[in-house]
Amino acid sequence: MKIDIHELLNKSEIVFRGEEVISLLEHNLSDQTHDYKVNVEGKVTKQGNRYLVQGTLSSTLKLLCDRCMKEVEYPIHTELYRVFSSDLNEQHQDEDVTPLTESSVDLSDAINEAIALEIPMKVLCKEDCKGICHACGQDLNVTSCTCEKADIDPRLEKLKNIFHPQSEE
């Protein structure tokens, strides 16, 4: 999404609203969906050589549950904040300032970054998701399996009876 900043010569701020399609392919969020529509709205104000972009982003991502691998819709609402500057000295001194090379500000990277930062580290379809059986692959939220649950490392076999010494032989 590009916003022409020439309008700031006559105005104190530019208000924008739109929809941006972003690609989150490198985040491996879902099996099929990689491009997402993001609703963007905000304003651009000029402060000396700086152009301050403030706004909000909203979208719904399709993520995979970390336990059962079901697709989960995850709504995202986040803030957008980016500073652009045409002053080369300021760009080198402050790493949070994005270089302004054209007569417009390109918000694509800022939008992509803000959405990526909102993706949770662990996604669950529900809080008490049981996941899948590690032996047979059965979805334990749907049905239970008959696999043996006691899969103990043979080196630690003696420790399983540490609190129940009467069961040792």
FIMARTI-217930 format. One record per residue: residue in three letters; x negated, y negated, z of N, C-alpha, C, O in turn. Coordinates in nm, 4 decimals, decimal comma, always signed. Example, Ala and Ser with C-alpha at 12.3 -4.5 7.8 and 13.67 -1.06 7.14 Angstrom:
! FIMARTI-217930
> type;n_x;n_y;n_z;ca_x;ca_y;ca_z;c_x;c_y;c_z;o_x;o_y;o_z
> ALA;-1,3190;+0,5690;+0,7800;-1,2300;+0,4500;+0,7800;-1,3200;+0,3300;+0,7800;-1,4236;+0,3319;+0,8465
> SER;-1,2850;+0,2250;+0,7080;-1,3670;+0,1060;+0,7140;-1,2900;-0,0030;+0,7870;-1,3409;-0,1138;+0,8039
//
This chain:
! FIMARTI-217930
> type;n_x;n_y;n_z;ca_x;ca_y;ca_z;c_x;c_y;c_z;o_x;o_y;o_z
> MET;-0,0852;+0,1160;+0,0000;+0,0000;+0,0000;+0,0000;-0,0901;-0,1228;+0,0000;-0,1723;-0,1418;+0,0897
> LYS;-0,0729;-0,2054;-0,1024;-0,1525;-0,3273;-0,1128;-0,0615;-0,4477;-0,0917;+0,0522;-0,4517;-0,1388
> ILE;-0,1151;-0,5453;-0,0198;-0,0407;-0,6684;+0,0080;-0,1228;-0,7850;-0,0431;-0,2383;-0,8027;-0,0045
> ASP;-0,0617;-0,8656;-0,1314;-0,1291;-0,9822;-0,1879;-0,1378;-1,0909;-0,0808;-0,0359;-1,1337;-0,0266
> ILE;-0,2608;-1,1354;-0,0505;-0,2787;-1,2342;+0,0572;-0,2831;-1,3786;+0,0041;-0,3031;-1,4717;+0,0820
> HIS;-0,2647;-1,3981;-0,1274;-0,2591;-1,5344;-0,1814;-0,1395;-1,6121;-0,1268;-0,1422;-1,7349;-0,1195
> GLU;-0,0364;-1,5405;-0,0893;+0,0829;-1,6048;-0,0334;+0,0525;-1,6751;+0,0990;+0,1268;-1,7646;+0,1395
> LEU;-0,0552;-1,6361;+0,1666;-0,0896;-1,6972;+0,2952;-0,1421;-1,8399;+0,2802;-0,1618;-1,9089;+0,3803
> LEU;-0,1650;-1,8849;+0,1578;-0,2034;-2,0247;+0,1362;-0,0867;-2,1172;+0,1665;-0,1074;-2,2305;+0,2100
> ASN;+0,0356;-2,0706;+0,1443;+0,1557;-2,1513;+0,1648;+0,2354;-2,1116;+0,2885;+0,3213;-2,1872;+0,3339
> LYS;+0,2082;-1,9960;+0,3421;+0,2842;-1,9446;+0,4561;+0,1907;-1,9147;+0,5721;+0,0695;-1,9025;+0,5542
> SER;+0,2486;-1,9029;+0,6916;+0,1674;-1,8666;+0,8080;+0,1550;-1,7152;+0,8230;+0,0604;-1,6663;+0,8849
> GLU;+0,2513;-1,6400;+0,7660;+0,2465;-1,4954;+0,7719;+0,3240;-1,4343;+0,6561;+0,4131;-1,4967;+0,5984
> ILE;+0,2880;-1,3118;+0,6241;+0,3586;-1,2347;+0,5226;+0,4211;-1,1149;+0,5923;+0,3520;-1,0390;+0,6602
> VAL;+0,5503;-1,0982;+0,5757;+0,6202;-0,9828;+0,6322;+0,6341;-0,8794;+0,5212;+0,6721;-0,9127;+0,4089
> PHE;+0,6034;-0,7549;+0,5524;+0,6128;-0,6492;+0,4526;+0,6888;-0,5302;+0,5075;+0,6926;-0,5060;+0,6281
> ARG;+0,7486;-0,4573;+0,4163;+0,8235;-0,3356;+0,4501;+0,8174;-0,2461;+0,3273;+0,8335;-0,2931;+0,2146
> GLY;+0,7945;-0,1187;+0,3488;+0,7884;-0,0281;+0,2354;+0,7653;+0,1150;+0,2771;+0,7692;+0,1506;+0,3949
> GLU;+0,7412;+0,1953;+0,1759;+0,7174;+0,3365;+0,1981;+0,5880;+0,3736;+0,1270;+0,5667;+0,3373;+0,0113
> GLU;+0,5031;+0,4454;+0,1969;+0,3737;+0,4875;+0,1424;+0,3680;+0,6395;+0,1487;+0,4069;+0,6996;+0,2489
> VAL;+0,3197;+0,7010;+0,0423;+0,3002;+0,8460;+0,0417;+0,1530;+0,8709;+0,0717;+0,0645;+0,8230;+0,0009
> ILE;+0,1285;+0,9472;+0,1788;-0,0101;+0,9764;+0,2168;-0,0346;+1,1263;+0,2071;+0,0580;+1,2066;+0,2187
> SER;-0,1589;+1,1621;+0,1861;-0,1974;+1,3021;+0,1791;-0,2735;+1,3388;+0,3056;-0,3704;+1,2729;+0,3433
> LEU;-0,2282;+1,4441;+0,3697;-0,2950;+1,4952;+0,4895;-0,3453;+1,6366;+0,4641;-0,3439;+1,7212;+0,5535
> LEU;-0,3895;+1,6612;+0,3420;-0,4361;+1,7932;+0,3009;-0,5521;+1,8421;+0,3866;-0,5575;+1,9602;+0,4208
> GLU;-0,6448;+1,7535;+0,4220;-0,7631;+1,7953;+0,4974;-0,7321;+1,8329;+0,6422;-0,8189;+1,8853;+0,7119
> HIS;-0,6098;+1,8069;+0,6885;-0,5747;+1,8395;+0,8272;-0,5083;+1,9769;+0,8409;-0,4849;+2,0221;+0,9530
> ASN;-0,4776;+2,0443;+0,7294;-0,4163;+2,1783;+0,7311;-0,2954;+2,1848;+0,8228;-0,2896;+2,2684;+0,9130
> LEU;-0,1991;+2,0970;+0,7998;-0,0839;+2,0888;+0,8893;+0,0217;+2,1945;+0,8630;+0,0816;+2,2465;+0,9572
> SER;+0,0456;+2,2272;+0,7376;+0,1541;+2,3164;+0,7026;+0,1118;+2,4026;+0,5846;+0,0114;+2,3749;+0,5189
> ASP;+0,1888;+2,5066;+0,5585;+0,1568;+2,5940;+0,4460;+0,1837;+2,5272;+0,3116;+0,1056;+2,5425;+0,2177
> GLN;+0,2947;+2,4527;+0,3020;+0,3331;+2,3985;+0,1723;+0,3202;+2,2474;+0,1603;+0,2811;+2,1984;+0,0543
> THR;+0,3513;+2,1729;+0,2634;+0,3603;+2,0278;+0,2525;+0,2272;+1,9625;+0,2867;+0,1682;+1,9897;+0,3912
> HIS;+0,1808;+1,8756;+0,1968;+0,0569;+1,8026;+0,2210;+0,0755;+1,6521;+0,2044;-0,0015;+1,5733;+0,2594
> ASP;+0,1781;+1,6119;+0,1282;+0,2057;+1,4703;+0,1073;+0,3289;+1,4318;+0,1893;+0,4312;+1,5001;+0,1869
> TYR;+0,3161;+1,3210;+0,2615;+0,4231;+1,2777;+0,3508;+0,4596;+1,1328;+0,3225;+0,3730;+1,0506;+0,2923
> LYS;+0,5889;+1,1020;+0,3327;+0,6355;+0,9644;+0,3179;+0,6284;+0,8971;+0,4547;+0,6755;+0,9509;+0,5549
> VAL;+0,5684;+0,7784;+0,4565;+0,5550;+0,7027;+0,5805;+0,6259;+0,5698;+0,5615;+0,5976;+0,4970;+0,4663
> ASN;+0,7181;+0,5377;+0,6517;+0,7828;+0,4070;+0,6502;+0,6914;+0,3074;+0,7197;+0,6488;+0,3287;+0,8332
> VAL;+0,6617;+0,1981;+0,6497;+0,5674;+0,0986;+0,6998;+0,6368;-0,0368;+0,7044;+0,7034;-0,0769;+0,6089
> GLU;+0,6206;-0,1063;+0,8158;+0,6685;-0,2446;+0,8232;+0,5790;-0,3228;+0,9170;+0,5252;-0,2688;+1,0137
> GLY;+0,5641;-0,4501;+0,8872;+0,4776;-0,5323;+0,9699;+0,4563;-0,6693;+0,9104;+0,5362;-0,7176;+0,8302
> LYS;+0,3451;-0,7323;+0,9519;+0,3143;-0,8672;+0,9041;+0,1636;-0,8845;+0,8939;+0,0859;-0,8165;+0,9608
> VAL;+0,1250;-0,9785;+0,8072;-0,0145;-1,0168;+0,7905;-0,0239;-1,1641;+0,8255;+0,0532;-1,2450;+0,7740
> THR;-0,1181;-1,2003;+0,9132;-0,1414;-1,3409;+0,9483;-0,2881;-1,3741;+0,9241;-0,3755;-1,2879;+0,9339
> LYS;-0,3129;-1,4998;+0,8927;-0,4499;-1,5429;+0,8683;-0,5015;-1,6178;+0,9906;-0,4329;-1,7036;+1,0462
> GLN;-0,6251;-1,5834;+1,0319;-0,6909;-1,6497;+1,1446;-0,8342;-1,6800;+1,1019;-0,9239;-1,5984;+1,1230
> GLY;-0,8558;-1,7960;+1,0423;-0,9883;-1,8319;+0,9907;-1,0220;-1,7471;+0,8690;-0,9486;-1,7484;+0,7702
> ASN;-1,1331;-1,6732;+0,8755;-1,1714;-1,5816;+0,7674;-1,1103;-1,4425;+0,7845;-1,1310;-1,3541;+0,7013
> ARG;-1,0369;-1,4246;+0,8904;-0,9783;-1,2946;+0,9207;-0,8315;-1,2885;+0,8794;-0,7588;-1,3878;+0,8814
> TYR;-0,7916;-1,1666;+0,8417;-0,6520;-1,1380;+0,8118;-0,6102;-1,0255;+0,9043;-0,6634;-0,9148;+0,8963
> LEU;-0,5160;-1,0531;+0,9913;-0,4717;-0,9580;+1,0927;-0,3437;-0,8893;+1,0457;-0,2435;-0,9548;+1,0167
> VAL;-0,3487;-0,7568;+1,0387;-0,2328;-0,6771;+0,9988;-0,1803;-0,6057;+1,1224;-0,2536;-0,5326;+1,1891
> GLN;-0,0527;-0,6276;+1,1523;+0,0130;-0,5613;+1,2651;+0,1444;-0,5047;+1,2153;+0,2154;-0,5694;+1,1383
> GLY;+0,1769;-0,3841;+1,2591;+0,3022;-0,3249;+1,2155;+0,3305;-0,1943;+1,2838;+0,2647;-0,1565;+1,3807
> THR;+0,4309;-0,1253;+1,2310;+0,4694;+0,0053;+1,2842;+0,4800;+0,1049;+1,1692;+0,5106;+0,0692;+1,0554
> LEU;+0,4540;+0,2298;+1,2025;+0,4624;+0,3397;+1,1072;+0,5550;+0,4457;+1,1639;+0,5553;+0,4711;+1,2844
> SER;+0,6332;+0,5071;+1,0769;+0,7159;+0,6194;+1,1217;+0,7246;+0,7221;+1,0101;+0,7336;+0,6882;+0,8921
> SER;+0,7216;+0,8474;+1,0500;+0,7273;+0,9576;+0,9550;+0,7631;+1,0844;+1,0308;+0,7655;+1,0862;+1,1539
> THR;+0,7904;+1,1882;+0,9574;+0,8125;+1,3196;+1,0159;+0,7187;+1,4168;+0,9459;+0,7269;+1,4369;+0,8248
> LEU;+0,6298;+1,4763;+1,0240;+0,5323;+1,5710;+0,9697;+0,5815;+1,7129;+0,9898;+0,6566;+1,7413;+1,0831
> LYS;+0,5390;+1,8006;+0,9026;+0,5680;+1,9431;+0,9190;+0,4392;+2,0095;+0,9647;+0,3422;+2,0204;+0,8898
> LEU;+0,4413;+2,0535;+1,0902;+0,3240;+2,1151;+1,1518;+0,3529;+2,2618;+1,1796;+0,4684;+2,3042;+1,1780
> LEU;+0,2490;+2,3384;+1,2047;+0,2652;+2,4791;+1,2393;+0,2462;+2,4981;+1,3892;+0,1520;+2,4454;+1,4482
> CYS;+0,3368;+2,5741;+1,4499;+0,3254;+2,6063;+1,5921;+0,1963;+2,6852;+1,6133;+0,1673;+2,7786;+1,5386
> ASP;+0,1205;+2,6482;+1,7133;-0,0076;+2,7129;+1,7397;+0,0065;+2,8541;+1,7963;-0,0904;+2,9300;+1,7978
> ARG;+0,1245;+2,8895;+1,8423;+0,1430;+3,0230;+1,8994;+0,2131;+3,1197;+1,8039;+0,1707;+3,2345;+1,7911
> CYS;+0,3202;+3,0749;+1,7364;+0,3976;+3,1676;+1,6531;+0,3893;+3,1364;+1,5034;+0,4433;+3,2112;+1,4219
> MET;+0,3233;+3,0282;+1,4669;+0,3010;+2,9886;+1,3281;+0,4292;+2,9490;+1,2533;+0,4306;+2,9487;+1,1302
> LYS;+0,5361;+2,9159;+1,3255;+0,6574;+2,8646;+1,2610;+0,6374;+2,7175;+1,2301;+0,5644;+2,6472;+1,3000
> GLU;+0,7034;+2,6718;+1,1241;+0,6933;+2,5310;+1,0865;+0,7814;+2,4477;+1,1801;+0,8959;+2,4830;+1,2083
> VAL;+0,7249;+2,3365;+1,2271;+0,7917;+2,2490;+1,3227;+0,7930;+2,1074;+1,2666;+0,6907;+2,0581;+1,2191
> GLU;+0,9079;+2,0423;+1,2721;+0,9131;+1,9011;+1,2320;+0,8723;+1,8162;+1,3516;+0,9270;+1,8293;+1,4611
> TYR;+0,7755;+1,7294;+1,3279;+0,7186;+1,6479;+1,4354;+0,7323;+1,5001;+1,3982;+0,6618;+1,4523;+1,3093
> PRO;+0,8230;+1,4269;+1,4655;+0,8385;+1,2839;+1,4333;+0,7228;+1,2011;+1,4890;+0,6754;+1,2253;+1,6000
> ILE;+0,6786;+1,1042;+1,4114;+0,5693;+1,0168;+1,4524;+0,6145;+0,8713;+1,4419;+0,6696;+0,8289;+1,3403
> HIS;+0,5904;+0,7971;+1,5474;+0,6129;+0,6524;+1,5507;+0,4881;+0,5927;+1,6144;+0,4569;+0,6221;+1,7297
> THR;+0,4174;+0,5095;+1,5403;+0,2927;+0,4556;+1,5915;+0,2717;+0,3130;+1,5436;+0,3416;+0,2636;+1,4551
> GLU;+0,1741;+0,2490;+1,6044;+0,1400;+0,1114;+1,5701;+0,0328;+0,1078;+1,4621;-0,0513;+0,1972;+1,4526
> LEU;+0,0376;+0,0037;+1,3820;-0,0640;-0,0209;+1,2805;-0,1321;-0,1520;+1,3168;-0,0660;-0,2540;+1,3362
> TYR;-0,2644;-0,1487;+1,3260;-0,3414;-0,2681;+1,3598;-0,4734;-0,2618;+1,2849;-0,5497;-0,1667;+1,3018
> ARG;-0,5009;-0,3604;+1,2035;-0,6253;-0,3635;+1,1278;-0,6634;-0,5095;+1,1029;-0,5780;-0,5940;+1,0762
> VAL;-0,7930;-0,5368;+1,1122;-0,8473;-0,6698;+1,0858;-0,9315;-0,6623;+0,9591;-1,0204;-0,5780;+0,9473
> PHE;-0,9026;-0,7510;+0,8650;-0,9798;-0,7621;+0,7411;-1,0524;-0,8958;+0,7431;-1,0027;-0,9924;+0,8009
> SER;-1,1692;-0,9022;+0,6808;-1,2434;-1,0275;+0,6748;-1,3197;-1,0370;+0,5438;-1,3678;-0,9373;+0,4899
> SER;-1,3295;-1,1608;+0,4937;-1,4075;-1,1857;+0,3720;-1,5486;-1,2327;+0,4068;-1,6313;-1,2484;+0,3170
> ASP;-1,5778;-1,2553;+0,5347;-1,7093;-1,3006;+0,5808;-1,8023;-1,1801;+0,5982;-1,7771;-1,0935;+0,6820
> LEU;-1,9087;-1,1748;+0,5195;-2,0017;-1,0611;+0,5254;-2,0721;-1,0494;+0,6599;-2,0931;-0,9379;+0,7077
> ASN;-2,1098;-1,1621;+0,7230;-2,1769;-1,1583;+0,8535;-2,0868;-1,0970;+0,9596;-2,1319;-1,0190;+1,0435
> GLU;-1,9606;-1,1326;+0,9549;-1,8652;-1,0806;+1,0539;-1,8442;-0,9300;+1,0367;-1,8258;-0,8580;+1,1348
> GLN;-1,8470;-0,8831;+0,9127;-1,8306;-0,7406;+0,8851;-1,9454;-0,6601;+0,9427;-1,9243;-0,5495;+0,9925
> HIS;-2,0672;-0,7137;+0,9369;-2,1829;-0,6419;+0,9888;-2,1890;-0,6451;+1,1416;-2,2405;-0,5520;+1,2033
> GLN;-2,1370;-0,7511;+1,2024;-2,1423;-0,7647;+1,3482;-2,0331;-0,6843;+1,4184;-2,0542;-0,6335;+1,5285
> ASP;-1,9179;-0,6729;+1,3555;-1,8046;-0,6062;+1,4195;-1,7608;-0,4886;+1,3322;-1,7101;-0,5084;+1,2217
> GLU;-1,7803;-0,3670;+1,3815;-1,7475;-0,2495;+1,3017;-1,5977;-0,2265;+1,2879;-1,5555;-0,1471;+1,2039
> ASP;-1,5168;-0,2940;+1,3683;-1,3718;-0,2811;+1,3581;-1,3125;-0,3695;+1,2490;-1,1925;-0,3625;+1,2224
> VAL;-1,3942;-0,4516;+1,1864;-1,3479;-0,5400;+1,0799;-1,3680;-0,4699;+0,9460;-1,4774;-0,4230;+0,9147
> THR;-1,2609;-0,4636;+0,8679;-1,2652;-0,4000;+0,7368;-1,2982;-0,5051;+0,6315;-1,2392;-0,6132;+0,6319
> PRO;-1,3915;-0,4750;+0,5414;-1,4276;-0,5729;+0,4378;-1,3112;-0,6020;+0,3440;-1,2368;-0,5120;+0,3053
> LEU;-1,2971;-0,7266;+0,3088;-1,1949;-0,7714;+0,2146;-1,2661;-0,8039;+0,0844;-1,3407;-0,9015;+0,0770
> THR;-1,2435;-0,7228;-0,0180;-1,3159;-0,7405;-0,1441;-1,2277;-0,7938;-0,2553;-1,2788;-0,8363;-0,3590
> GLU;-1,0978;-0,7925;-0,2366;-1,0048;-0,8373;-0,3394;-0,9149;-0,9463;-0,2815;-0,9343;-0,9924;-0,1690
> SER;-0,8173;-0,9856;-0,3607;-0,7209;-1,0841;-0,3136;-0,6004;-1,0150;-0,2496;-0,4937;-1,0746;-0,2349
> SER;-0,6192;-0,8894;-0,2121;-0,5133;-0,8156;-0,1440;-0,5764;-0,7254;-0,0378;-0,6942;-0,6905;-0,0459
> VAL;-0,4967;-0,6891;+0,0603;-0,5423;-0,5957;+0,1617;-0,4824;-0,4593;+0,1293;-0,3625;-0,4471;+0,1043
> ASP;-0,5665;-0,3586;+0,1302;-0,5227;-0,2222;+0,1028;-0,5060;-0,1499;+0,2363;-0,6028;-0,1289;+0,3094
> LEU;-0,3828;-0,1125;+0,2668;-0,3519;-0,0504;+0,3956;-0,3539;+0,1022;+0,3911;-0,3258;+0,1666;+0,4922
> SER;-0,3862;+0,1606;+0,2773;-0,3803;+0,3066;+0,2631;-0,4667;+0,3788;+0,3665;-0,4199;+0,4721;+0,4318
> ASP;-0,5913;+0,3368;+0,3817;-0,6797;+0,4027;+0,4788;-0,6322;+0,3797;+0,6220;-0,6386;+0,4708;+0,7045
> ALA;-0,5851;+0,2598;+0,6520;-0,5372;+0,2287;+0,7867;-0,4138;+0,3122;+0,8221;-0,4005;+0,3589;+0,9352
> ILE;-0,3246;+0,3307;+0,7260;-0,2043;+0,4108;+0,7479;-0,2429;+0,5570;+0,7691;-0,1953;+0,6220;+0,8621
> ASN;-0,3286;+0,6070;+0,6827;-0,3726;+0,7462;+0,6925;-0,4411;+0,7726;+0,8265;-0,4162;+0,8750;+0,8901
> GLU;-0,5261;+0,6816;+0,8685;-0,5979;+0,6953;+0,9949;-0,5038;+0,6913;+1,1149;-0,5177;+0,7712;+1,2075
> ALA;-0,4084;+0,5987;+1,1137;-0,3140;+0,5859;+1,2259;-0,2274;+0,7106;+1,2395;-0,2016;+0,7560;+1,3510
> ILE;-0,1827;+0,7662;+1,1280;-0,1013;+0,8881;+1,1324;-0,1860;+1,0061;+1,1796;-0,1413;+1,0852;+1,2626
> ALA;-0,3074;+1,0183;+1,1273;-0,3950;+1,1297;+1,1652;-0,4261;+1,1274;+1,3152;-0,4387;+1,2330;+1,3772
> LEU;-0,4386;+1,0086;+1,3735;-0,4672;+0,9985;+1,5169;-0,3479;+1,0386;+1,6035;-0,3647;+1,0671;+1,7220
> GLU;-0,2294;+1,0411;+1,5465;-0,1092;+1,0785;+1,6218;-0,0783;+1,2274;+1,6162;+0,0119;+1,2744;+1,6855
> ILE;-0,1512;+1,3014;+1,5354;-0,1273;+1,4455;+1,5265;-0,1770;+1,5103;+1,6558;-0,2928;+1,4919;+1,6933
> PRO;-0,0917;+1,5852;+1,7235;-0,1334;+1,6439;+1,8515;-0,2371;+1,7543;+1,8335;-0,2447;+1,8174;+1,7281
> MET;-0,3164;+1,7765;+1,9372;-0,4170;+1,8820;+1,9340;-0,3520;+2,0203;+1,9354;-0,4008;+2,1132;+1,8711
> LYS;-0,2417;+2,0333;+2,0090;-0,1714;+2,1610;+2,0179;-0,0242;+2,1364;+1,9885;+0,0386;+2,0505;+2,0504
> VAL;+0,0296;+2,2106;+1,8954;+0,1691;+2,1973;+1,8544;+0,2435;+2,3233;+1,8963;+0,1991;+2,4346;+1,8681
> LEU;+0,3562;+2,3056;+1,9632;+0,4403;+2,4183;+2,0020;+0,5812;+2,3960;+1,9487;+0,6320;+2,2839;+1,9522
> CYS;+0,6450;+2,5025;+1,8990;+0,7820;+2,4909;+1,8496;+0,8783;+2,4651;+1,9650;+0,9787;+2,3957;+1,9490
> LYS;+0,8471;+2,5209;+2,0802;+0,9187;+2,4943;+2,2045;+0,8212;+2,5175;+2,3183;+0,7218;+2,5885;+2,3026
> GLU;+0,8493;+2,4585;+2,4307;+0,7549;+2,4617;+2,5418;+0,7235;+2,6033;+2,5903;+0,6110;+2,6322;+2,6311
> ASP;+0,8227;+2,6901;+2,5856;+0,8016;+2,8268;+2,6344;+0,7834;+2,9269;+2,5197;+0,8237;+3,0426;+2,5317
> CYS;+0,7235;+2,8834;+2,4097;+0,6981;+2,9711;+2,2956;+0,6099;+3,0880;+2,3402;+0,5061;+3,0679;+2,4035
> LYS;+0,6521;+3,2097;+2,3067;+0,5783;+3,3293;+2,3479;+0,4714;+3,3693;+2,2471;+0,3835;+3,4495;+2,2786
> GLY;+0,4780;+3,3142;+2,1260;+0,3775;+3,3427;+2,0247;+0,4011;+3,4742;+1,9537;+0,5133;+3,5245;+1,9485
> ILE;+0,2941;+3,5293;+1,8991;+0,3025;+3,6564;+1,8289;+0,2157;+3,7589;+1,9010;+0,1179;+3,7243;+1,9672
> CYS;+0,2532;+3,8848;+1,8870;+0,1769;+3,9933;+1,9492;+0,0432;+4,0038;+1,8774;+0,0378;+4,0066;+1,7545
> HIS;-0,0637;+4,0097;+1,9543;-0,1965;+4,0167;+1,8937;-0,2243;+4,1530;+1,8310;-0,3169;+4,1660;+1,7509
> ALA;-0,1463;+4,2539;+1,8656;-0,1693;+4,3880;+1,8110;-0,0854;+4,4140;+1,6849;-0,1384;+4,4579;+1,5828
> CYS;+0,0474;+4,3864;+1,6926;+0,1346;+4,4217;+1,5800;+0,1829;+4,3016;+1,4991;+0,2358;+4,3190;+1,3893
> GLY;+0,1658;+4,1814;+1,5505;+0,2062;+4,0617;+1,4765;+0,3529;+4,0263;+1,4897;+0,4005;+3,9373;+1,4193
> GLN;+0,4249;+4,0917;+1,5760;+0,5674;+4,0658;+1,5974;+0,5865;+3,9291;+1,6636;+0,5117;+3,8931;+1,7544
> ASP;+0,6868;+3,8531;+1,6179;+0,7199;+3,7241;+1,6802;+0,7894;+3,7529;+1,8128;+0,9020;+3,8025;+1,8142
> LEU;+0,7239;+3,7224;+1,9231;+0,7765;+3,7555;+2,0561;+0,8914;+3,6651;+2,0981;+0,9567;+3,6929;+2,1986
> ASN;+0,9182;+3,5580;+2,0246;+1,0350;+3,4736;+2,0515;+1,1620;+3,5398;+2,0001;+1,2705;+3,5149;+2,0527
> VAL;+1,1495;+3,6240;+1,8976;+1,2642;+3,6903;+1,8358;+1,2917;+3,8239;+1,9015;+1,4035;+3,8501;+1,9457
> THR;+1,1904;+3,9085;+1,9080;+1,2049;+4,0399;+1,9702;+1,0782;+4,0714;+2,0489;+0,9730;+4,0109;+2,0285
> SER;+1,0917;+4,1675;+2,1389;+0,9725;+4,2105;+2,2124;+0,9149;+4,3324;+2,1416;+0,9844;+4,4022;+2,0677
> CYS;+0,7882;+4,3560;+2,1654;+0,7235;+4,4709;+2,1014;+0,6897;+4,5737;+2,2086;+0,6995;+4,5465;+2,3283
> THR;+0,6499;+4,6913;+2,1639;+0,6176;+4,7995;+2,2569;+0,4669;+4,8224;+2,2665;+0,4222;+4,9265;+2,3147
> CYS;+0,3912;+4,7272;+2,2217;+0,2448;+4,7403;+2,2276;+0,1977;+4,7356;+2,3721;+0,2598;+4,6709;+2,4565
> GLU;+0,0880;+4,8042;+2,4000;+0,0305;+4,8035;+2,5337;-0,0296;+4,6659;+2,5601;-0,1081;+4,6152;+2,4800
> LYS;+0,0072;+4,6070;+2,6712;-0,0368;+4,4709;+2,7031;-0,1741;+4,4667;+2,7691;-0,2412;+4,3636;+2,7645
> ALA;-0,2165;+4,5757;+2,8296;-0,3419;+4,5779;+2,9039;-0,4582;+4,6075;+2,8098;-0,5014;+4,7220;+2,7969
> ASP;-0,5064;+4,5068;+2,7468;-0,6218;+4,5202;+2,6590;-0,7399;+4,4593;+2,7343;-0,7668;+4,3396;+2,7243
> ILE;-0,8100;+4,5446;+2,8103;-0,9161;+4,4968;+2,8988;-1,0511;+4,5338;+2,8397;-1,0712;+4,6441;+2,7888
> ASP;-1,1410;+4,4406;+2,8478;-1,2788;+4,4634;+2,8044;-1,3357;+4,5754;+2,8912;-1,3267;+4,5678;+3,0137
> PRO;-1,3937;+4,6787;+2,8310;-1,4445;+4,7922;+2,9102;-1,5487;+4,7515;+3,0137;-1,5631;+4,8183;+3,1161
> ARG;-1,6207;+4,6442;+2,9887;-1,7214;+4,5999;+3,0860;-1,6572;+4,5425;+3,2120;-1,7205;+4,5365;+3,3174
> LEU;-1,5325;+4,5007;+3,2009;-1,4629;+4,4409;+3,3153;-1,3563;+4,5332;+3,3740;-1,2793;+4,4909;+3,4603
> GLU;-1,3508;+4,6562;+3,3295;-1,2502;+4,7532;+3,3723;-1,2442;+4,7680;+3,5237;-1,1346;+4,7770;+3,5790
> LYS;-1,3577;+4,7708;+3,5928;-1,3623;+4,7885;+3,7386;-1,2982;+4,6709;+3,8124;-1,2498;+4,6876;+3,9243
> LEU;-1,2972;+4,5520;+3,7511;-1,2428;+4,4339;+3,8190;-1,0904;+4,4313;+3,8232;-1,0337;+4,3570;+3,9033
> LYS;-1,0230;+4,5088;+3,7407;-0,8768;+4,5035;+3,7382;-0,8154;+4,5522;+3,8689;-0,7021;+4,5162;+3,9010
> ASN;-0,8872;+4,6321;+3,9433;-0,8360;+4,6854;+4,0700;-0,8925;+4,6134;+4,1915;-0,8811;+4,6641;+4,3031
> ILE;-0,9512;+4,5003;+4,1734;-1,0169;+4,4303;+4,2841;-0,9179;+4,3901;+4,3942;-0,9537;+4,3892;+4,5119
> PHE;-0,7937;+4,3570;+4,3567;-0,6956;+4,3162;+4,4573;-0,6055;+4,4337;+4,4994;-0,5250;+4,4200;+4,5916
> HIS;-0,6188;+4,5457;+4,4337;-0,5395;+4,6638;+4,4664;-0,6355;+4,7827;+4,4811;-0,6371;+4,8714;+4,3957
> PRO;-0,7153;+4,7853;+4,5886;-0,8160;+4,8925;+4,6032;-0,7542;+5,0301;+4,6248;-0,8210;+5,1301;+4,5985
> GLN;-0,6296;+5,0401;+4,6716;-0,5704;+5,1694;+4,6950;-0,5436;+5,2454;+4,5665;-0,5292;+5,3676;+4,5701
> SER;-0,5366;+5,1787;+4,4556;-0,5112;+5,2495;+4,3305;-0,6377;+5,3040;+4,2675;-0,6309;+5,3725;+4,1655
> GLU;-0,7563;+5,2744;+4,3275;-0,8830;+5,3282;+4,2772;-0,8971;+5,4732;+4,3187;-0,8458;+5,5153;+4,4225
> GLU;-0,9670;+5,5487;+4,2363;-0,9891;+5,6893;+4,2725;-1,1321;+5,7186;+4,2921;-1,1682;+5,8321;+4,3229
//
